[in-house]
Each structure stands twice: as structure tokens, then as C-alpha cells.
Amino acid sequence: MTQHTTTNRLAAGILSIGCMIFLFACQGDDTPTAPKAPPQAPQSGSGVTSPAMRAPDALSGRIVETMDSGGYTYVQLERNGEKLWVAMPQTTVAVGEEISLQPGMEMTNFTSTTLNRTFDKIVFSSGRMSQEGAAAAPAGMPSPGASGAGSIETPMAEVHVEKAAGPDAYTIAELHEKKMDLDRRHVTVRGKVMKVTGAVMGKNWLHLQDGSGEAGKGNHDLAVTSQDLPAVGDVVTASGTLYADRDFGAGYKYSVIVEEASVTK
């Protein structure tokens, strides 16, 4: 009986070791998936940051398909047998052209309403790389500002707009001053529309001024994103979520920005 029990235990031990080796071998073949870190989605769909897109040359390749729509140029790049869709401010390109584009934010399941098409994966680039490898400055895109201060601010104008009413109302200078306390909180601000860039990353980009702040400190100007599209010169009230030090990638960093805002006159 003892010999029979010992034999059974030995067989069970060998089987257990065999199973462990098998499981280890199977796990070794499993390709890990990239961790998902969704940014604020410009439309329906979720965003996934791809480590491969961080290298400047990752958006280089031959254009195999291209189309223009909604102020954007969409290009499908082919490189080493792999294809990738990239969207950038409208630019003249041609099929067969070799091109290098600035890295940007990658989105998955992105729906373009102007094209009535959903892309499984697409990268939003601010445009071409220069021959020296620096980003060219394309027209029509909210431009990154100096020293990480956000987009290039509109020059301070002679504007005097009365502060909005309500417990969550602030002047533009106050939003800059209290940005860390107000980060990810709902705010309301009233100002004059100084600049509008429409249909970029699925939203409209506005610059507001109300006469508060100082040009030298850069706290006179406020970036706002919205589905609403006022005209330059309109005095509007914007209500949305404030984000401090918002970084969209590819150099697009805002010290203060109000997102997903409703904008009314």
C-alpha cells in the first residue's frame, strides 16, 4: 500500500510539473497589449496612446491613399508593409509621395462626420516635419505656445466684458490664478471671441478675452473647446470643465483650457 501511494504521489508530481511547464510556455507566446490611456475623445470612440507613435520617424512612409474633408487632409501611409491613417490640417499631397509627419494623438474607432466613415485607428498630426526634423507650422491648427504656456495667445486687445454671474463664474485672469484649485471643476466665464479654429479633432477651438489679466503674464487669454461655433467678435458665455496644464501631445499643451463648453451669446 505504501509503495502504491508513493508511486501515485510521484506521478501526480510529474504531472503537476508538466502542467506548469506547459502553462509557462503558453504564457511566453502571449503578446502583451498596450495599456489604454484614453484622452478626451473628440467624437464617439476611445483614444489609445501608442508607444510606436512617440518616435518622430514613426509617421514616415509612402502615401497610398489620400482625401480632403472638413479642413483636414487624411493620408494612409505605408511603411514596411504596414499601413496607418493620419489626419492633418489640409495640405497638398500626392499618392506615391514619401512624407514625414509630426507625431500626434492616436484615436481608435474614430468617426469622421464629414467623411461619414469610422477609422479603426488614426493619428492626428499637426503637419509635416521640416528637413531638419522640426515640426513645420501648419495653418489652421491650434498652435503650441512657447514655454509650455499653451496655444499661441491672441494679442491683448482693448476689451471690457462684464464678469458672468453665478457661484462658478470667474474672470479669465482668475481662472489662470486659481487653475490648480479649479482643475476638473465646472466653471463659467464671459468674454469676447478673439479667434476661432473650427473642426479640429472633432471640436471647435476658441480664444476668449475679457480685459482682465496682463499680456506679459499670458493670463489675458483663454482657450475653450466646444461643439458650438460663435463668430469672431461675439461676446459669449462659456460653461465647461477647466483643465490645468492640459497636454494633448505633439507640443499642444495648455496652461488653462475650458473643455466641452456650452457657448451662448
N, C-alpha and C positions, 0 to 999 in steps of 0.2 A: 504493500500500500504506500509506504513512504517513497519507494523508488518511483512508483507511478505518479505520485503527487509532484515529486521533484521534476520529473520529465515534463509534466503539464506546465509547471511554472516556467521552465526553461523555454518551452515552445511559445508560451504567452509573451515572455520577454523578448524573444527574437522577433515575434510578430509585431510587438509594440515598437521596437527599434526600426523595423522595416517600414512601418507606417509613418514614423517621424521623418525618416529619410525621404519617403515619397512626398510628404507634405512640404518639406523644405525645398525639394526640387521644384515642385509646382509653384510655390511662392516666389522662387527665384526667377521664374519666367513671367511673372505678372508685371506689366508695365505700370508704374505709378501714374496717376492722373494729376494734372496740375491743380493746386489749390485754387478755389474760386474766391475772388475778392471783388464783388460786383460794385462798380461805381454807380452814380445816379444814372439810370438808363434814360437815354434821350427819347426813346419811344418804347413800345412794347418789346420786351426782350431783356435778357440779362447780360451783364458785361463780365468778361473774364480776362484778367491780365495775363498775357502770355510771356513767359521769360524769354522766348525766342525773339520777341519784338523789341527787346530792350537794346539790342546791338544796332548801331547806326546802319550797318550794311544789311540788316535783316529785311529791309524793304527795297532791295535792289532786285531787278530782274527785267525780263523782256515782256512788253505789253502784248498780250494775246487777245484782249477784248477791252473795249472802252465805250463809254457813253456819258453824255452830259445831261443833268437834270437837277432842277431846284438850286442852281448856283453851284453845284458840285460836279466834278469830273470823277467818274468811277472807272477804275482800271483793274483788270485782272492781270497780275504778274505771274510769270512762270520762272522758276529758278530750281535747277537741279531736279527737274521733273515734278516739282510741287507747285501748286497754284494758290494764290491768295488775292482776295479782293481788297482794294484800298480806295478810300474816298478822300478827296482833297478839294480845296477851293478850285473853281472852274479854271482849267488850264488847257492850253493847246498841246495835245499829244497825238501820237500815231501808233497804230498797230505795228509791231515789229521793233519799236524803239526800245533801246536799253535805257533804264531810268533808275535813279536812286532817290528815295523819298525819306523824309524825316520820320522817325518812329512816332507812334501816337497811341491812343487808347483803342484797345480791341474790344469789339462787341460781338456777342453771339445772338443768333436769332433776331437780327436787327431788321425791322421793316421800314422800307423807304416808301412813304406815302406818295411821293411824286412819281416813283417808278412802279408803284403797286407791286413790289417784289420784296421778298424776305431773303436775306443773306444768312447762311449758316454761320459765317464768321466774316467780319470785315474790320479793317483798321482805319481809324480816322487820322489822317496825316495833315499837317499844316502846309505841306508842299514839298518841292524839290530840295535836295541838298545842293549846295554850291560845289564847285570843283574842289574847293579846299575842305569840303566835308561839313561846312557850317550850314545851318538851315537858311534857305532862301526865304525872303519875306513876301509871302503871297498876299494878294489883295483879297479883301472880303472876309478875312478870318479875324476873330478877336485876337489881337496881337499880344504876345507876352511882354511884360514890362521889365524895366531894369530893376536889378537888386531884389528880385522876387516880390516886387510891390504889386503884382497883378498885371492886368492888361494895361497897355499904354493909355494913360489918363487923357481925357479931353482937357484942353486948356481951360483954366478957370475963367468963367465968364461973369459978367455983371448980372447976377441972378438973385432975386429975393423972393423966395417962396415960403409961405406960412407953413409952420410945422403942422403935421397931421394931428388929429385929436385921438385920444384913447390911451389906455394904460400901456399899450405896447408900441406907442408912437415915439419916434426918435428923429433927430436931425441926422444928416449924413455924417457930420463930424462926430456926433455922439455914438453912432454905430461903429466908427473906427476906434474911438476911445474905449468903448465897452465891449469890443468884439469877443474877448475871451469869456466874459460873463454871459454874453448873448449867444454864444456858439450853439447852433442847432435849436434855437428858440425862434418862435414866431415873432416877427417884427412888422411894423408899418412905417413907411416913410413917404414923404411927399416931395416931389422935385420936378424939375424941367428936363425933358428928354433932350440930351445933347448929341447922342449918336445911337444909331440902330444898325445892327447886323442881323439879317433875317435868315432863318432856315439853316443854322449851323448846328450839327449834332442834334437835330430834331427839336431845336428850340430857338427862340429869338433872344438876342443879346442887346441889352440897353445900357446906356450910361446916363445917370441922373446927377443933377446938381441942384442944390437949394440955396446956395450963397453962404453956407457955413463951411468951416474948415479953412485951411491955408494951402495955397499951391505948393509952397516949399515943403510942406509935410505930406503932401499927397493924400490928405484926408478930406478933400473937397469933392471927390468923385466917387460914385458908387456903381458897381456893375450889378445888373439884375438880369436873370433869365426868366422867360415867360413864354407861354403859348399865345399871349396877347401881343398885338403889333401896333403900338402907337406910332405917331409920326414925330420926327424931329421938331422940337418947338412946343410940343404938347406939355402941359402941366398935369401930372398924373399922381395918383396914389398907388403905391405898390405894397402889397402884403404877401409875405412869404417867409421862408425859413432862412435865417442867416447862418452862413458858414464862415468860420475864421480860418485863414491860411489854407484855402481850398486849392488842391493841386490836381489838375486834370491830366498831368503828364505832358511830355514834349515841350516843356517850358511854360505851359499855361497855368500859372499859379496866381491866385488872387488873395490879397491880404484880407479883404472882406467882399463877400458876394451874397446877394439875396436870391435864392433859387425857388423855382416852381411858384413864382409870384403871380397873383392876380393883379392886373394893372387896369385901373379905371381912371377916367377923367373926373 
